[in-house]
Amino acid sequence: MNKIMSWSAEDEAIIATNTDATECKRCAVELGYWKDDYIAHFAKRADRKAPEINRGYYARVKAMEMFIHQFLERCGTKCQIINLGCGFDTLYWRLKDTTQAVGNFIELDFPSVTAKKSHIIKRNKQLLEKICNEDGEVMIRSGDLHSDGYHLLGCDLRCLNEVRRKLEAGGATREAPALLLAECVLVYLRPDAARALLEHLAQAFPRCVLLLYEQCNLADKFGEVMLRNLSARGCELAGERHCRSPAAQEQRLREAGFDNVRSWDMDTVWRALPDEDRARVEALEMLDERELLYQLNSHYALTVATRGDLFADLDLNA
């Protein structure tokens, strides 16, 4: 019998951020910022967003892809990707369209999110055909979706025992190199729960890369406005103290057991992107106030934490 879970109003507000992010991504994709043939299945509408929002999402997606490709260049496709708080992310399908499809792909999120994602997958042939095994089978077990190399699992990341069970059910293994993705996820966890999760991941995967995207530099006026806006929506950043600077994130992850940690605010990431990439996206929309983009980018950070010599040299400018 499935356990009946009850979610708080704050949990529901956090779950709602997935819809917002998906709609923002669809808007940017429709404007030509990057290619994603699958996002439209998960967001049926996309109101026009401000240019700085679109560029901010482009920098986020591009930077994540850069490090994903570095990871895959080092270990090949015999690896595993674990997407924590996956939401309606389409990375699995985008990788399947390349030569970089990985051996096992595990996605974890609140059960209400994974149930919706599973429903969308099952009713869209374009999504479903890429997760079917050789026999064309997809299994639904205890509300979770399983296929050969793809697992979509409902899970409360605050409950470490549940995380362990779900990773085991998804075929996560200590032996294979692991790429761990966490975009705007850990910041919503209480510090003790986030620390326990990070320590477990560092111990469970001796050869791994963690890509962590979260808010940062929240102590200034712009950061105060961000916090107020989130609070007004019912979202409290329980892990806010780890977002006060990129250096705070670095310290946190080293203490959790990762060997090498680097963190950059997204303004640094934006300026590190190839000139031709920035020129292309800057031509898509007029940006009247460049200061708005700088403020937005300087309040988010990308952190890369690694374990194992194989990934020690991952870098923004590699």
N, C-alpha and C positions, 0 to 999 in steps of 0.2 A: 504494500500500500504506500502511495506517495505521501510524504510528509506535507501537511498543509502549512504554508508559510504566510505570515502576515508582515506586511511592510509598512513602515512609518510614513508619515507625510513627507518627511525629509528624504527617505529612500525614493519615493515616487518623484520628487522634484529632481533628484539626481538622475533617475531613469529617463526623465523628460529631456535632459541635456543631450541624450543620444539623438533624439528627433531633430533638435536644433542643429547639431553638428552635421547630420546627414543632409539636411536641407541646404546648409551653407556649402557643403561639398558639391551638391548637385548644381547649385547656382554657378560656382566657379567652373565646373566641368562644362556646363552649357555655354559659358562665355569663352571657352577655349584655353583655360589655364593649364589643364592637363587632361589626358585621355582616360576615361573610365566608362567602359561599355555596360557596367552593371549597376551603377549607383541609382539609375532611374527606377530600378525595381524596388528600391528601399525608400525612396522619397518621391511621392507622386506629384509634389509641387515644389517650386523653388522661387520664392519671391526674390527680387533683385536685392542683393546685399551691397553695402558700401564698398568702394574699391579697396580700401585698406583691409577690410575683412577678407575679401577674395585673395589679395596678395598674401595675407597672413596665413591663410589655409594652404596656399600654394607652397610657401616656404616650409610649412610643416610637412606636407606630403612629400615634397622633393627631398628634404633632409632625411626623412625616414627611409625613403627609397635608396638614397645614397649609401646609408649604413647597411641596409638590408643586402644590397648588392655586394658591398665589401665582405659581409659575413659569408654570403654564398660563394664568393670567389675563393675564400679560404677553405671551406669545408665541402663544397659541392652540394648535390641535392640529397645526400644521405645524412639528413639532419632533421631537426624538428623545430617548428615555430609554435610558440605558445602565446596567444593573444589574450591578455588579461583585461577584462572590461571591454570586450571586442565591439560591443554595439553592433551597428550595421556595416562595419568595415568590409570592404570588398577585396582586400589584399589577396586572399586565397585564389579568387577567380582571375585576378590580374596576373598573378604568378603563373597560373595554369596556361595562360596565353603566351608564355615565354618558355625558354629552355630552363627556367629556374624553379619549376615546380618541385616542392620538397617532399621528403619521404613521409612525414606526418605533420599535420596541421591541426592544432587544438585551439578552440575558442571557448572562453569562459565569460559569463556575465550573469546578471540577475536572471532567474528563471523566466520572468515575464518578458524580458528582452529576447532571450534565446528562443522562447516559444514563438514569438512574432517572427523572428528571423527564420526559424524552421518552417513556419507556415508559408512565408514568402518564397523560400527556396523550393518547397514541394510543389507550388503552383506555377512556377516559372521554368519552362524547359531549358532555357539558356543557362540558368543557375544549376538546375538539377543534374543535367547531363554531365557536368564537369566534376561532380562529386560521386557519381555512381562507380561501383567497382566493376570488375570485368563481367560479372553476371548481371550488371544493371541494378543492383540491389542497394537500398538505403534502409537501415534499420532505425526504428524509433524504440528506445528502451528507457523506461522510467522517465519519459518526457524528453530525453536527450536524443540527438541525431548522431548516428554513427555510419560511416562508410569506410571504404578502404583508403585510409590516409587523410580523412577529414572527420573531426569530431566537434560537435557543437553542444556544449554542456552548461546547463543551468547551475549556478554556484554563487554562494555568498562568500566573497573574498575575505570577509572579516572572520570567517570560521575556518581555521587552518586545517582541522581534521577533514572538513568537507573538501577543501582544496586538494588535499592529499588523495582522497578517494576519487575525486573527479579526474585528476591527472593520471592516476593509475588506470581508471576506466578508459581514458583516451589513449592509452598506450605510451605515455611519456616514459622515457628511459634515461637512466643515468649515463649510459654509454655514448649516446649520440650527441653531437654538439647541439646546443639549444639556443635559439633566438627568442628572447622574452620581450614582449611589447606591452607598454603600459602608457596610454595617452589619456591624460586628465583622469586618472583613476585613483592612484594612491593618495592624492590630496584630499579625497573625500573619506578616507579611512582614519580612524583614531590612530594616533602615533604608535600605541602599543600593538595594534593589529597590523599596521603597515610594517612595523619593525619585524614582527614575527613572520610575516609573509616573505619579506626580503631575505631574512636569515635562512628561512627554509629553502628558498629558490637558490641562494648562493651555495648551500650545502648539497642540494639535490642534483645540481648540474655543474660538475667540476669544469666543464668546458662550455662556457656560455657568454652571451652578450645580452645585456639589458638595455633597451632603448626606452628612456623615460621622458615624456613630454608633459610639462606642467607649468603652472603660473610661477612667477618669481618677482623679486623686487617689489613686494607688496607694501612696503613701509612708507611709500611716498603718497602724494595726493592722488595720483592716477590709480595706484593700488588700492587706496581707501575707497575710491569710487567703485572699482571692480568688486571689492568685498561687499560693499553696500548693495550693489545690484544683484549679486548672487544671493545675499541674505534675503532680499525682498522677494526672491523667487522660491525661498525655502531651502536654499543650498548653503550650508555652512561648510567652510573649508577646514575640516578637523585637523588636517596636517599643515596648516598655514605656516607654522614656525619653520618648517623645512623648506619653505618657498621664499624665504626672505632674501636669499641670494643664491646664485649658482654654486658658490663655495659651500653653502649649507647643505645643498644636495650632495655634493661630492663627499663631504664628511660623513653624512648619513649612510651612504652606500659603502664606504670603506669600513665603517663600523659594523655594517651588516655582513661583511665577509667578502666583498668584491675586491679583486686585486688592483685593478687600474680603473680610475674614474676620471672622466673629463666632462665639463659642463660649459655650455655657451648660451648666452641669451640669444633670442631669435634675430635680433638686429645683427649680431655677429654672424649668425648663420646666413642671413639674407645677403650680407656683403661678401660672404665666401662663395656664394653660388657663382657658376660661370657667367661671365659678362654677357654672353649671347642669350643665356636663359633669362637673365633679368631684363635685358633689352626687349626680348620677345613679349614677356608678360606686361612690361610697362607700356607697351604699345596697345594693349588690349583695352585699357580704360584710362581716362584722364584722372589723375590724382591731384586735386587742388591743394591739399594740405599735406605735405610730406611729413610734417611733424606728427600727424595722426598715426601714420604707419610706424614711425620710429617709436612712439609711445606704446603702441600695441606690441610691437616686436620686442621691446625691452622689458616687457612684463610677462614674457613666456620664455622658457628655457628648454633646451634639449640636452639631456644627460646620457652619456654612454658609459656603462659600467661593464667590466669584463672579468672573466675568470679563465685562466689557462693561457699558456704562451702563444697559442695559435692566434689569439685576437688582441694581443698586447699593443699592437701598433695601429689599431683602428683610429682614424683621425678625421677631422672635418675637412682637411685639405688633401686627403689621400687621393 
